[in-house]
Amino acid sequence: MRMYDLIMKKRNGGELTKQEIRFFIEKYVTGEIPDYQVSALMMAIYFQKMTEKETYELTMAMAESGDVLDLSDIKGIKVDKHSTGGVGDKTSLALTPMVAACGLTVAKMSGRGLGHTGGTIDKLESFPGFTTALSTEQFRDNVNQIGIAIMGQTADLAPADKKLYALRDVTATVDNLSLIASSIMSKKLASGADAIVLDVKTGSGAFMKKEEDAFALAEEMVKIGRSAGRRMSALVTDMDQPLGRAVGNALEVIEAINTLQGKGPEDFTELVYSLGSEMLLAGGKAQSAEEARQMLETVVQNGKALEKLEEFVTAQGGDARAVRDTTLLPQAKASFEIPAPMEGYVSGIVCDEIGICCLMLGGGRETKESEIDLSVGFVIHKKVGDYVSLGESLATMYYNDEEKAKAALERFQKAYSFSSEKPLPSKLIKGKL
């Protein structure tokens, strides 16, 4: 078998076989096939697309290119949740303790943030001492003992995806449905969960800007997961404005804690309950969405969800006192109320711009090596549909560097648009697959 023949076959619109896909993935991981040939194949795939069968075989080949976690000695059905990322998306921080308090087993792998979207691990590290650098044995023990553990992705998990993504990133071949779906799902399948709930974001703060593209991606990933024998469901959700009100690592942790106390923002609380219901249904803990939601509301009301967060933070080396006393979390030295430049209804927020403003303050990574300032960010007071007077506060900015704050302030104000008429509300949850 020759890589040249595979490139030509795909270039001419042919369908690659399972054996051909396995050949190129295996030889690429070992370094026997050079980058320039794989680049050519990626470009051929970009233009000729992949069939459903090819996409599935590519996903499985990438998932099995390194370690595949065996979670069979963890009790119960293991349910994972994956978000395609956005601004203010701190869902896992509130969701995982909530569903674990309902008796669901949560064994989750998460990543760090890069660019304008934050990462779950960075947010959790706002708890002093918290670590996700767990051994597989610790990971399993924590899940069996307290029902929840989150660890960082290991270097040996789906190594083919890491190599392919880095190559696609520099060859303008990222934006292909099959390649995106196989990249996400290869890591999820290698992580060992029995059921996977997907939160596919759409809007100005999401990777998929158009709603129809988000639905197409969700459908593709659900098909892959079901073909691999996993229980699957997906929600397509709004990311045309930040989720909740907090943007920034420690600030988002505080919002997640408030939500576990029943005091979270309406949109964020609704999304957590919706995703949590899907997880409880997938894990067999509830027979209907109504029953699942009632279970989630109960563990919030009786304090079990917050207690589960404390157990989880303690088990992973963190200072759980910060759950009850959030002043123990990283705190910025200064804050500033960002004034509205005009009066009227907020008609739109360019969501990814808010994420970039947080990045400018030091709250995100420009490169993988960047140091993050966990204390900075924004608490947003005015969202789409809210009326604002001239000079009224749009948001509170928390910062440690005056120069960075000045640059972020100007950009933040420009991200808002205003109108004299109240805009129609957009749906938080666009649909379910």
C-alpha positions as CSV (number, residue, x, y, z in Angstrom):
1,M,0.0,0.0,0.0
2,R,1.4,3.4,-0.9
3,M,0.4,6.8,0.5
4,Y,0.6,8.3,-3.1
5,D,-2.2,6.0,-4.2
6,L,-4.4,7.0,-1.3
7,I,-3.9,10.7,-2.1
8,M,-4.7,10.2,-5.8
9,K,-7.8,8.1,-4.9
10,K,-9.2,10.7,-2.6
11,R,-8.2,13.5,-5.0
12,N,-10.3,11.8,-7.7
13,G,-13.3,11.5,-5.4
14,G,-12.9,7.8,-4.3
15,E,-13.8,6.3,-1.0
16,L,-11.0,5.2,1.2
17,T,-11.3,1.7,2.8
18,K,-10.9,0.9,6.5
19,Q,-7.5,-0.7,5.7
20,E,-6.3,2.4,3.8
21,I,-7.4,4.7,6.6
22,R,-5.7,2.5,9.2
23,F,-2.5,2.4,7.1
24,F,-2.1,6.1,6.8
25,I,-3.0,6.8,10.5
26,E,-0.7,4.1,11.9
27,K,2.3,5.1,9.6
28,Y,1.8,8.8,10.2
29,V,1.9,8.4,14.0
30,T,5.1,6.4,13.8
31,G,6.6,9.0,11.4
32,E,6.9,6.7,8.4
33,I,4.6,8.9,6.3
34,P,5.8,12.6,6.1
35,D,3.8,15.7,6.8
36,Y,3.7,16.8,3.2
37,Q,1.9,13.7,2.0
38,V,-0.7,13.9,4.9
39,S,-1.1,17.6,4.1
40,A,-2.0,16.6,0.5
41,L,-4.5,14.0,1.7
42,M,-6.1,16.5,4.1
43,M,-6.6,19.0,1.3
44,A,-8.1,16.2,-0.9
45,I,-10.5,15.4,1.9
46,Y,-11.3,19.1,2.4
47,F,-12.4,19.4,-1.2
48,Q,-13.9,15.9,-1.9
49,K,-15.4,15.4,1.6
50,M,-15.7,12.0,3.3
51,T,-18.6,9.5,3.4
52,E,-20.3,8.5,6.6
53,K,-18.3,5.2,6.6
54,E,-15.0,6.9,6.0
55,T,-15.6,9.4,8.8
56,Y,-16.4,6.6,11.2
57,E,-13.3,4.6,10.2
58,L,-11.1,7.7,10.6
59,T,-12.5,8.4,14.0
60,M,-11.9,4.8,15.2
61,A,-8.4,4.7,13.8
62,M,-7.5,7.9,15.6
63,A,-9.2,6.8,18.8
64,E,-7.2,3.6,18.8
65,S,-3.9,5.2,17.7
66,G,-2.8,5.4,21.4
67,D,-4.2,4.5,24.8
68,V,-7.8,3.7,25.2
69,L,-9.0,4.1,28.8
70,D,-10.6,1.0,30.3
71,L,-13.1,2.2,32.8
72,S,-14.8,-1.2,33.3
73,D,-13.8,-1.4,37.0
74,I,-15.6,1.8,37.7
75,K,-19.1,1.1,39.0
76,G,-22.2,2.1,36.9
77,I,-22.7,3.7,33.5
78,K,-20.0,6.3,32.8
79,V,-21.4,9.4,31.2
80,D,-19.2,12.1,29.7
81,K,-20.2,15.6,28.4
82,H,-18.4,17.6,25.8
83,S,-18.9,21.2,24.8
84,T,-17.5,22.6,21.5
85,G,-16.6,25.7,23.5
86,G,-17.6,29.3,23.9
87,V,-17.4,32.4,26.1
88,G,-18.4,32.1,29.7
89,D,-18.9,28.3,29.3
90,K,-18.3,27.1,32.8
91,T,-21.0,24.4,32.5
92,S,-18.8,21.4,33.7
93,L,-18.1,23.2,37.0
94,A,-21.7,23.2,38.0
95,L,-23.0,20.3,36.0
96,T,-20.6,17.5,37.1
97,P,-21.1,17.9,40.9
98,M,-24.9,18.2,40.3
99,V,-25.2,14.9,38.4
100,A,-22.8,13.1,40.7
101,A,-24.9,14.2,43.6
102,C,-27.8,12.4,41.8
103,G,-25.8,9.2,41.8
104,L,-24.4,9.3,38.3
105,T,-20.8,8.3,37.7
106,V,-18.8,11.1,36.1
107,A,-15.4,10.1,34.8
108,K,-14.3,13.1,32.6
109,M,-11.3,14.2,30.7
110,S,-11.0,18.0,30.0
111,G,-8.6,20.4,28.3
112,R,-7.1,23.8,28.8
113,G,-8.3,26.9,27.1
114,L,-6.6,28.4,24.0
115,G,-7.6,31.6,22.3
116,H,-10.9,33.3,23.2
117,T,-12.5,30.1,24.8
118,G,-11.7,29.1,28.3
119,G,-10.7,25.6,29.5
120,T,-12.3,23.6,32.3
121,I,-8.9,22.7,33.8
122,D,-7.8,26.4,34.0
123,K,-11.0,27.3,35.8
124,L,-10.7,24.4,38.3
125,E,-7.1,25.5,39.1
126,S,-8.6,28.7,40.6
127,F,-9.0,26.5,43.7
128,P,-5.6,26.7,45.5
129,G,-3.8,23.4,45.2
130,F,-6.3,21.8,42.7
131,T,-4.7,19.4,40.2
132,T,-6.0,17.4,37.3
133,A,-2.6,15.6,36.9
134,L,-4.0,12.3,38.2
135,S,-2.8,8.8,37.5
136,T,-5.3,6.5,35.9
137,E,-5.5,4.6,39.2
138,Q,-6.2,7.8,41.2
139,F,-8.8,8.8,38.6
140,R,-10.6,5.4,38.9
141,D,-10.4,5.5,42.7
142,N,-11.8,9.0,43.0
143,V,-14.7,8.1,40.7
144,N,-15.5,4.9,42.6
145,Q,-15.3,6.7,46.0
146,I,-17.0,10.0,45.4
147,G,-18.6,9.5,41.9
148,I,-16.6,12.2,40.1
149,A,-13.1,12.9,38.8
150,I,-11.8,15.2,36.1
151,M,-8.3,14.7,34.7
152,G,-6.2,16.3,31.9
153,Q,-5.9,14.5,28.6
154,T,-2.9,12.3,28.6
155,A,-0.2,12.6,25.9
156,D,-0.9,9.0,24.7
157,L,-4.7,9.6,24.2
158,A,-5.5,9.7,20.5
159,P,-2.0,10.9,19.4
160,A,-3.0,10.8,15.8
161,D,-5.5,13.5,16.5
162,K,-2.9,15.8,18.0
163,K,-0.6,15.3,15.0
164,L,-3.4,15.8,12.5
165,Y,-4.9,18.8,14.2
166,A,-1.5,20.6,14.3
167,L,-1.1,19.9,10.6
168,R,-4.6,21.0,9.7
169,D,-4.1,24.2,11.7
170,V,-1.3,25.3,9.4
171,T,-2.6,24.0,6.1
172,A,-6.1,25.7,6.0
173,T,-7.9,22.3,6.4
174,V,-9.5,22.7,9.8
175,D,-12.9,23.7,8.5
176,N,-14.2,20.3,7.3
177,L,-17.2,18.6,9.0
178,S,-15.8,15.1,8.9
179,L,-12.4,16.1,10.2
180,I,-13.9,18.2,13.0
181,A,-16.3,15.5,14.1
182,S,-13.6,12.8,14.0
183,S,-11.2,15.0,16.0
184,I,-13.7,15.5,18.8
185,M,-15.1,12.0,18.9
186,S,-11.8,10.2,18.7
187,K,-10.8,11.7,22.1
188,K,-14.2,11.1,23.5
189,L,-14.2,7.4,22.5
190,A,-10.7,6.9,23.7
191,S,-11.7,8.3,27.1
192,G,-13.8,5.2,27.8
193,A,-17.3,6.7,28.6
194,D,-20.4,4.5,27.9
195,A,-22.6,7.5,27.1
196,I,-21.7,11.0,25.7
197,V,-23.8,14.1,25.8
198,L,-22.7,16.8,23.4
199,D,-23.3,20.6,23.8
200,V,-22.7,22.0,20.3
201,K,-22.5,25.8,20.4
202,T,-23.6,28.1,17.6
203,G,-23.2,31.9,17.1
204,S,-20.6,34.6,17.2
205,G,-18.7,33.1,20.1
206,A,-18.7,29.6,18.8
207,F,-16.6,27.6,16.3
208,M,-19.7,26.9,14.3
209,K,-21.1,30.4,13.5
210,K,-24.1,29.2,11.5
211,E,-26.9,27.2,13.1
212,E,-27.2,24.8,10.2
213,D,-23.5,24.0,10.5
214,A,-23.8,23.3,14.2
215,F,-26.7,20.9,13.6
216,A,-24.8,19.1,10.8
217,L,-21.8,18.7,13.2
218,A,-24.0,17.5,16.0
219,E,-25.6,14.9,13.7
220,E,-22.3,13.7,12.4
221,M,-20.9,13.2,16.0
222,V,-24.1,11.5,17.2
223,K,-23.9,9.0,14.3
224,I,-20.2,8.3,15.0
225,G,-20.9,7.6,18.7
226,R,-23.9,5.4,18.0
227,S,-21.9,3.4,15.4
228,A,-19.2,2.9,18.1
229,G,-21.9,1.5,20.5
230,R,-22.2,4.5,22.7
231,R,-25.4,6.1,24.0
232,M,-25.5,9.6,22.4
233,S,-27.4,12.8,22.6
234,A,-26.7,16.4,21.6
235,L,-28.1,19.8,22.2
236,V,-27.4,22.7,19.9
237,T,-27.2,25.8,22.1
238,D,-26.8,29.6,21.7
239,M,-23.4,31.3,21.8
240,D,-24.4,34.6,20.3
241,Q,-23.7,36.2,23.7
242,P,-21.7,35.1,26.7
243,L,-23.2,32.2,28.7
244,G,-24.2,33.5,32.1
245,R,-22.7,36.7,33.3
246,A,-19.1,35.8,34.3
247,V,-16.2,35.6,31.9
248,G,-12.8,34.8,33.4
249,N,-11.6,31.8,35.3
250,A,-12.1,32.5,39.1
251,L,-15.2,34.7,38.3
252,E,-16.7,31.7,36.4
253,V,-16.0,29.4,39.4
254,I,-17.9,31.8,41.6
255,E,-20.9,31.8,39.2
256,A,-20.8,28.0,39.1
257,I,-20.9,27.9,43.0
258,N,-23.8,30.4,43.0
259,T,-25.6,28.1,40.6
260,L,-25.1,25.1,42.8
261,Q,-26.8,27.2,45.5
262,G,-29.7,28.0,43.3
263,K,-28.6,31.6,42.7
264,G,-27.2,31.3,39.2
265,P,-28.1,33.3,36.1
266,E,-31.2,32.1,34.3
267,D,-29.7,31.1,31.0
268,F,-26.8,29.2,32.6
269,T,-29.0,27.5,35.1
270,E,-31.4,26.4,32.3
271,L,-28.5,25.0,30.2
272,V,-27.0,23.1,33.2
273,Y,-30.4,21.5,34.0
274,S,-31.0,20.6,30.3
275,L,-27.6,18.9,29.9
276,G,-27.8,17.3,33.3
277,S,-31.2,15.8,32.4
278,E,-29.7,14.3,29.3
279,M,-26.9,12.8,31.3
280,L,-29.2,11.3,33.9
281,L,-31.4,9.8,31.2
282,A,-28.3,8.4,29.4
283,G,-27.0,6.9,32.7
284,G,-30.4,5.3,33.5
285,K,-30.9,7.4,36.6
286,A,-34.1,8.9,35.4
287,Q,-36.9,7.7,33.1
288,S,-38.1,11.0,31.9
289,A,-36.8,14.6,31.4
290,E,-39.2,15.8,34.1
291,E,-38.0,13.2,36.6
292,A,-34.3,14.1,35.8
293,R,-34.9,17.8,36.2
294,Q,-36.7,17.2,39.6
295,M,-33.7,15.2,40.8
296,L,-31.3,18.0,39.8
297,E,-33.4,20.7,41.5
298,T,-33.6,18.6,44.7
299,V,-29.8,18.2,45.1
300,V,-29.4,22.0,44.6
301,Q,-32.1,22.7,47.2
302,N,-30.9,20.3,49.8
303,G,-27.2,21.3,49.4
304,K,-26.0,17.9,48.2
305,A,-24.7,19.4,44.9
306,L,-22.5,21.9,46.7
307,E,-21.2,19.3,49.1
308,K,-20.3,17.1,46.1
309,L,-18.2,20.0,44.7
310,E,-16.4,20.3,48.1
311,E,-15.7,16.5,48.0
312,F,-14.4,16.7,44.4
313,V,-12.1,19.7,45.1
314,T,-10.7,18.1,48.2
315,A,-10.1,14.7,46.4
316,Q,-8.0,16.5,43.8
317,G,-5.8,18.4,46.2
318,G,-7.7,21.7,46.2
319,D,-8.7,23.9,49.1
320,A,-12.5,23.3,49.4
321,R,-12.9,26.1,51.9
322,A,-13.1,28.3,48.8
323,V,-16.5,26.8,47.9
324,R,-18.0,28.5,51.0
325,D,-15.6,31.5,51.1
326,T,-14.9,32.6,47.5
327,T,-12.5,35.3,48.8
328,L,-10.0,32.5,48.9
329,L,-10.1,32.3,45.1
330,P,-7.7,34.5,43.0
331,Q,-8.8,38.1,43.2
332,A,-7.9,41.0,40.9
333,K,-6.4,44.1,42.4
334,A,-8.7,46.6,40.7
335,S,-12.1,46.8,39.1
336,F,-13.9,49.3,36.8
337,E,-17.5,49.8,35.7
338,I,-17.6,49.9,31.9
339,P,-20.1,52.7,30.9
340,A,-22.6,52.3,28.1
341,P,-21.6,54.7,25.2
342,M,-25.3,55.4,24.4
343,E,-28.7,54.6,25.6
344,G,-31.2,52.0,24.2
345,Y,-31.8,48.3,24.1
346,V,-28.8,46.0,23.8
347,S,-29.4,44.5,20.3
348,G,-26.3,42.4,20.0
349,I,-23.0,41.4,21.5
350,V,-20.2,40.1,19.3
351,C,-19.5,37.2,21.7
352,D,-16.0,36.2,20.7
353,E,-14.9,39.8,21.1
354,I,-15.8,39.5,24.9
355,G,-13.6,36.4,25.0
356,I,-10.8,38.3,23.3
357,C,-11.1,41.2,25.8
358,C,-10.7,38.6,28.7
359,L,-7.6,37.3,26.8
360,M,-6.2,40.8,26.6
361,L,-6.5,41.2,30.4
362,G,-4.4,38.0,30.8
363,G,-7.3,35.6,31.4
364,G,-6.5,33.4,28.4
365,R,-3.7,32.0,26.3
366,E,-2.3,33.4,23.1
367,T,0.0,30.3,22.9
368,K,0.1,27.0,24.7
369,E,3.0,28.4,26.8
370,S,1.2,31.5,28.0
371,E,0.7,32.1,31.7
372,I,-2.9,32.7,32.7
373,D,-4.1,35.3,35.2
374,L,-6.9,33.4,36.9
375,S,-8.3,36.5,38.7
376,V,-9.2,38.8,35.7
377,G,-12.3,39.0,33.6
378,F,-15.8,40.5,33.4
379,V,-19.1,40.3,35.2
380,I,-21.7,41.4,32.6
381,H,-24.7,43.4,33.8
382,K,-26.4,44.1,30.5
383,K,-27.2,41.4,27.9
384,V,-29.2,41.3,24.7
385,G,-32.7,42.7,25.3
386,D,-31.8,44.7,28.3
387,Y,-32.4,48.5,28.4
388,V,-29.4,50.7,29.3
389,S,-29.0,54.4,29.9
390,L,-26.1,56.5,28.7
391,G,-23.2,55.9,31.1
392,E,-24.9,53.0,33.0
393,S,-22.6,50.0,33.7
394,L,-22.5,47.4,31.0
395,A,-20.1,45.2,33.0
396,T,-17.6,45.2,35.8
397,M,-14.0,44.7,34.5
398,Y,-11.6,43.0,37.0
399,Y,-7.9,43.6,36.1
400,N,-4.3,43.8,37.4
401,D,-2.7,45.9,34.6
402,E,-3.8,49.4,33.7
403,E,-2.5,49.3,30.1
404,K,-4.2,46.0,29.4
405,A,-7.4,47.3,30.9
406,K,-7.5,50.4,28.7
407,A,-7.1,48.3,25.5
408,A,-9.7,45.8,26.7
409,L,-12.2,48.6,27.7
410,E,-12.3,50.2,24.2
411,R,-12.8,46.8,22.5
412,F,-15.4,45.7,25.0
413,Q,-17.6,48.7,24.3
414,K,-17.3,48.2,20.5
415,A,-18.6,44.6,20.9
416,Y,-22.0,46.0,22.0
417,S,-24.7,47.3,19.6
418,F,-27.8,49.2,20.6
419,S,-31.3,49.9,19.1
420,S,-34.3,51.9,20.0
421,E,-36.6,48.9,19.9
422,K,-36.3,45.8,22.0
423,P,-35.0,42.8,20.0
424,L,-36.8,39.5,19.8
425,P,-35.3,37.0,22.3
426,S,-33.2,34.2,20.8
427,K,-33.7,30.6,22.0
428,L,-31.0,29.2,24.3
429,I,-31.5,25.6,23.2
430,K,-31.9,25.5,19.4
431,G,-32.7,21.8,19.2
432,K,-31.8,18.3,20.3
433,L,-30.5,15.2,18.5
